[in-house]
């Protein structure tokens, strides 16, 4: 009960707990062209971590999950700082894969629990819409991280190369182009794993949109009942 009250203080209006997450996701997306593997990359990540943890606390998840989640997030950020400082140059590729994999896991866990919370809400509200859009954006970020891992392991997996060491923007651009099924243009998957991931993301994007709309319609009909 105490954790629930503390979470409500973080979100002054508990009924709109997903607004802050949506704004931070949009902010991270907009400023991504200006992040070039420097200390500035840590700031949006920390904001996103803070928001996701506060939201998960408001959902009142088991303490064990929150502990594991926080440990994974701190592990990922610690490795990111080590990578930015270039303390172990020889281990940069492996370190990059571990960092992006850790971020993908904690974003994926957040998307899962937020989706469960949205489905459990019987009525369609503005907060439901904001949460649904946030999950959709999280899917794009998660797949961008997966593409970054593939590009590090196999630089020829995409044509032209994504080069995640230079900027996260190209991976993010390719991910959202695939998620929205706009079709390939400037970047094309070549490797087998890259092809599988792009197909899975396109399927996930289509299925999520259809399911989310169905949930909204069902919630709206419930709210209209006398």
C-alpha positions in Angstrom: 0.0 0.0 0.0 2.8 2.4 0.9 4.5 1.8 -2.5 1.2 2.5 -4.2 0.9 5.9 -2.4 4.5 6.8 -3.2 3.9 6.1 -6.9 0.8 8.2 -6.9 2.9 11.1 -5.6 5.3 10.7 -8.5 2.4 11.0 -10.8 0.3 13.8 -9.4 -2.8 12.3 -11.2 -2.8 8.5 -11.0 -5.5 8.4 -13.6 -3.1 9.7 -16.2 0.1 7.8 -15.2 1.2 7.1 -18.8 1.3 10.7 -19.9 4.8 11.3 -18.6 6.1 8.0 -20.2 4.6 9.1 -23.6 6.2 12.5 -23.4 9.6 11.1 -22.5 9.5 8.6 -25.3 8.6 11.3 -27.8 11.4 13.5 -26.3 13.9 10.7 -26.6 12.9 10.1 -30.2 13.1 13.7 -31.2 16.5 14.3 -29.6 18.0 11.1 -30.9 19.7 12.9 -33.9 21.8 14.9 -31.5 23.1 12.0 -29.5 26.4 10.8 -30.8 27.8 8.3 -28.3 28.5 10.8 -25.6 27.5 11.5 -22.0 24.3 13.1 -23.3 23.0 9.6 -24.2 22.6 8.8 -20.5 20.1 11.6 -19.7 17.1 10.4 -21.7 17.8 6.9 -20.6 17.7 7.9 -17.0 14.5 9.8 -17.5 13.0 6.8 -19.2 14.1 4.5 -16.4 12.7 6.8 -13.7 9.3 6.9 -15.5 9.1 3.2 -16.1 10.0 2.3 -12.6 7.4 4.8 -11.2 4.7 3.4 -13.5 5.5 -0.2 -12.6 5.3 0.7 -8.9 1.9 2.2 -9.5 0.8 -1.1 -11.1 1.8 -2.7 -7.8 3.9 -5.5 -9.2 5.6 -8.1 -7.0 8.6 -6.7 -5.1 10.8 -9.5 -6.6 10.1 -8.3 -10.1 10.8 -4.7 -9.3 14.1 -5.7 -7.6 15.2 -7.7 -10.6 14.1 -4.9 -12.9 16.1 -2.3 -11.0 19.1 -4.5 -10.9 19.0 -5.1 -14.7 18.6 -1.4 -15.3 21.5 -0.4 -13.1 23.6 -3.1 -14.7 22.8 -1.8 -18.2 23.5 1.8 -17.3 26.8 0.9 -15.6 27.9 -0.9 -18.7 26.8 2.0 -20.8 29.0 4.4 -18.8 31.9 2.0 -19.1 31.3 1.9 -22.9 31.1 5.7 -23.2 34.3 6.1 -21.2 35.9 3.5 -23.5 37.7 1.8 -20.5 38.0 -1.5 -22.3 38.5 -0.8 -26.0 39.2 -4.4 -26.9 35.9 -5.5 -25.4 33.8 -2.8 -27.1 31.8 -5.1 -29.4 30.9 -7.6 -26.7 30.1 -4.8 -24.3 27.9 -3.1 -26.9 25.9 -6.3 -27.4 25.5 -6.8 -23.6 24.4 -3.2 -23.0 21.8 -3.2 -25.8 20.6 -6.6 -24.8 20.1 -5.5 -21.2 18.2 -2.4 -22.3 16.0 -4.5 -24.6 15.1 -6.8 -21.7 14.1 -4.1 -19.3 12.1 -2.2 -22.0 10.5 -5.5 -23.0 9.5 -6.3 -19.5 8.0 -2.8 -19.1 6.0 -3.1 -22.3 4.6 -6.5 -21.1 3.4 -5.3 -17.7 2.0 -2.0 -19.1 0.1 -4.0 -21.7 -1.3 -6.3 -19.0 -2.4 -3.2 -17.1 -4.1 -1.7 -20.2 -5.9 -5.0 -21.0 -7.1 -5.3 -17.3 -8.7 -1.8 -17.5 -12.3 -2.4 -18.5 -13.0 1.2 -19.8 -11.4 3.2 -22.6 -9.8 6.4 -21.1 -7.3 8.9 -22.3 -4.8 7.2 -20.1 -5.5 3.9 -21.9 -4.8 5.6 -25.2 -1.5 7.2 -23.9 -0.4 3.8 -22.5 -1.2 2.0 -25.7 0.8 4.5 -27.8 3.7 4.2 -25.3 3.8 0.5 -25.7 3.8 0.9 -29.5 6.8 3.3 -29.2 8.5 0.9 -26.8 8.3 -1.8 -29.4 10.1 0.4 -31.9 12.9 1.1 -29.3 13.2 -2.6 -28.4 13.6 -3.7 -32.0 16.1 -0.9 -32.6 18.2 -2.3 -29.8 18.0 -5.8 -31.3 19.0 -4.5 -34.7 22.0 -2.7 -33.1 23.0 -6.0 -31.5 22.8 -7.8 -34.9 24.7 -5.0 -36.6 27.5 -5.3 -34.0 27.8 -9.0 -34.4 27.5 -8.9 -38.2 28.3 -5.5 -39.8 27.1 -6.8 -43.2 23.6 -7.7 -41.8 22.2 -4.5 -43.2 22.9 -2.6 -46.4 24.2 0.1 -45.9 25.6 -0.8 -42.4 23.7 0.5 -39.4 26.9 1.3 -37.6 25.4 1.5 -34.1 28.7 2.7 -32.7 28.3 6.0 -34.5 24.6 6.7 -33.8 21.5 5.0 -32.6 19.4 7.0 -35.0 19.8 4.7 -38.0 18.7 1.7 -36.1 15.8 3.7 -34.7 14.8 4.9 -38.1 14.9 1.4 -39.6 12.9 0.0 -36.7 10.0 2.4 -36.9 10.0 2.1 -40.7 9.6 -1.6 -40.3 7.1 -1.4 -37.4 4.8 0.9 -39.3 5.2 -1.4 -42.4 6.1 1.6 -44.6 8.6 -0.6 -46.6 12.3 -0.5 -47.0 14.1 2.3 -48.8 17.6 3.5 -47.7 18.3 0.5 -45.4 17.7 -3.2 -46.3 18.2 -6.3 -44.2 20.7 -8.8 -45.7 21.6 -11.2 -43.0 19.4 -14.2 -42.0 18.8 -13.0 -38.4 18.1 -9.4 -39.6 15.5 -10.7 -42.1 13.8 -12.8 -39.4 13.7 -9.8 -36.9 12.3 -7.4 -39.5 9.5 -9.9 -40.4 8.7 -10.4 -36.7 8.6 -6.6 -36.1 6.3 -6.0 -39.0 3.9 -8.8 -37.8 4.1 -7.4 -34.2 3.3 -3.9 -35.4 0.2 -5.1 -37.4 -1.1 -7.4 -34.7 -0.6 -4.8 -31.9 -2.4 -2.1 -33.8 -5.4 -4.4 -34.5 -5.6 -5.7 -30.9 -5.2 -2.3 -29.4 -8.0 -0.8 -31.5 -10.2 -3.8 -30.6 -9.5 -3.1 -26.9 -10.4 0.5 -27.3 -13.6 -0.2 -29.1 -14.5 -2.8 -26.4 -13.7 -0.4 -23.6 -15.7 2.3 -25.3 -18.8 0.0 -25.6 -18.5 -0.9 -22.0 -18.3 2.7 -20.9 -21.5 3.5 -22.9 -23.5 0.8 -21.2 -26.3 2.2 -18.9 
